[in-house]
Amino acid sequence: GRLSEREREVLQLMALGATNREIAQRMHLAPDTIKQYTSNVYRKLNAGNRAAAVHRAQQMGLIA
């Protein structure tokens, strides 16, 4: 599935090394909301963890 704009934002911050808590603070959202976004990203990119999601996104040209 395609990533939503919010999922892309979360993914970009993940790629910069931000934790879920840091992402939540930057996006003014609850940490549980970010956890849901990261789960969606993992599922949509068929990745089991942050590093795999970022690597896959880079391969797909979704992030630099």
ABEGO torsion letter per residue (X at the ends): XBBBAAAAAAAAAAAAGBBAAAAAAAAGBBAAAAAAAAAAAAAAAGBABAAAAAAAAAAAGABX
